Amino acid sequence: MEVKRVQDPLVANMKKPATCVWVNEPLIVGAGPSGLATAACLKERGVRSLILERTNCIGSLWEHKTYDRLRLHLPKQFCELPHMPFPKDFPTYPTKQQFLAYLYLYTKRFDLRPVFNQTVTSAEFDQSSQCWRVKSMGHKGEETEYLSRWLIVATGENAEELVPQFEGMSDFGGQILHTSSYKSGEIFCGKRVLVIGCGNSGMEVSLDLCNFNACPSLAVRDSVHVLPQEMLGRSTFGMSMWLLKWLPISLVDWFLLLMSYFILGDTTSYGLNRPKVGPLQLKSMSGKTPVLDVGALAKIKSGHIKVFRGIKRIRRHAVEFVDGKSETFDAIILATGYRSNVPSWLKEGDMFSEEDGFPKKPFPNGWKGKNGLYSVGFTKRGLLGASLDARSISQDIG
């Protein structure tokens, strides 16, 4: 990569002068799967790129903020990155460790060399130079400013933990942690644990706690679609994608709900109310992903996982729920998800929403903005959506 390092006159009087780096290639912020996929697609078209990553590794969310038992919830063919399938000996649903190994193989295959420990603090388009001025901070506090004609935002939907605040939360006498800090249920053996949030992570963490002889409960505030991971010998996701080629989304939703009723039973009777809108329509409208059950529902049916309504307040050793029930707990795990952090550093008002940090244009048109600005991995459609974005960006730039 060709770069030219000069002293920026605007920061010449600072105590720690910033280094200015002129980049002749697209600059990618984020070395997760989305950033790596985009860099690989660009390289296939003969375009090099510079990747900035705030941590010390690729795929940091998978490396540092996921639990040990995690597997891909979708079959591997729907999660592979462009131009390189998963190894044939990998199972249908690769483990966390296998997915990380795949990312490292991918990085080596395309000779991608991210610059680590570079936290982007601001990015702004400079009209005079027609370049993006991207400022970053190193782990020792050193500042660098990069100038590039193209800026690709690949920090993703899960950049920062979403931590809700409940009345009395600071008074709780036990441990409170986000799922980003949860590794396994081993340290919770014999303890009463409340898991707040009923998405895929909340359900799987509750199952993991059961497997380590803890006593988990689920706090379910909203309605949720729970579907079997597989039906009729095929993955539910794969079957849905196949049916959508021939049938309208409303009929596919009807089929999924009918099969789920026969396989899982009536989830409403266990405290898991279904939304009025079908699972695929809801995903398309709001991005809310249905839960693909990997065994937690059986534990709910057997009573090993209790289900409670939303939380009203937290006390020293107990939690009071909106229906008036109260229960004592030793620990609370927040399976409340993540959020985009783009508005905190990208100084731009057209492409990204200030409210949620997602592109304003809905999928599949949210990947391209103005002045050489692009986004990848904000489709709410997982790795498959990120791969589509990466291919579109590389074609546009290449």
Steps between C-alpha positions, in 0.01 A plus 500: 500500500629844407482755778670831555562616855526873563461730796150651495539879546161516676635296789861617497465676833352204688704340777475168319507586128266292288640312204318561173476201266389544139338176384463431130254214559160459670512520879296240688405551866460163670673161459200284571348269237344797315826693470698192401242402238510846344881507494507157335243599236697815422821301472337260254442806282860617536424768761700507821360646821601607849308345794498674840400289801457631854593170671803274468343233279259428217142400584530651848130454579535125441840484670426695816125547546332167432429202726683171468212283374407735216449353156378659180121488511478471121659232280854585392410555133297805603786642709802466276680811380546580129747296292574240769268227636540338839727194515310187398576324829326772703158400641176652371498741795864594572608579855633835614857368481446362150353827376798693637736252332311562174546878539876456549521271196305761303735778610802292401348393168452862385809633678300755698704701750285710732660773712407402855447709814373796299177641643335737254389809693362708212449493125394799293494582131724792406353693208825676416702183450201279404627243749385341823705609801497208741658550841604204714657446839759232570515298823777729631303816426674584174282675240495426129296667231431306181385664177323285242265550208285207617373415850337164569320469833523137616464541877172310482174475689665365815767758579390588854310313771142613557454526878150601614444671833240372746378660819710379794764342276787656696363351824515137385725298728607239246696502178365674189670439167429531129515191281814651344676408827333158540709196407328201660264408780775331702537784753122512550458137606224478762413869471172665405563706188264735318567539127347820364415473131350222294692510175729224375769597753260513795354159419838338442659649813203368701556155351871520579421591861277194526781279373720627786231433763406862554137609549428743214193714437413707193353850513295539181369851437393475136336237283738268317493246218666172597563268205670159485854522364411228252176365355438209265871419508608842372605821668205730563690793349596306189145378449369855542738634235396221260127552555532876450608433141154361425257634760411839650643577841159472670459137385855411605433651845179297526692181416775577754252567778300187418811280507621668819169422669529131410868476601517732802139530613325816612778723638240741642414247769858530627504878520647561154234693311535520124480835316196557279728549200666189356871430564628588151277806466610620844865449406450698181315783676703543818808281470390296802636150457292197602650265756626175353459252783800279583355338811394780736128454435511142630654634824222758523237231453660284770515791744879516514481852353232725647345778291401835650351816355684831463682660793343769716785559744807333649559472873795396715449127455184478289335611178141619478320439171226700328235240586568542873707184545831517685794260509841491664816467287874470553599647163358679197618454141405763244428334165392839369705513183721761341478822303685690232749766612527680164338831613769539768783537247366549145428869435244456224129571489367341180576130497478387863221565748598680819242298694618145443821533296363304203478610136182696433432313176354153555659180374623445233578867429676607818856413397583819307503863609649819359861608449644149497330389823388138532359270768521123535341271758203719598231300321360315806543189287818358648802387305297440186400868488857610571628292209248660265612846614867410455445387143300813415765731646788328324317515167424870547856595596675254272 
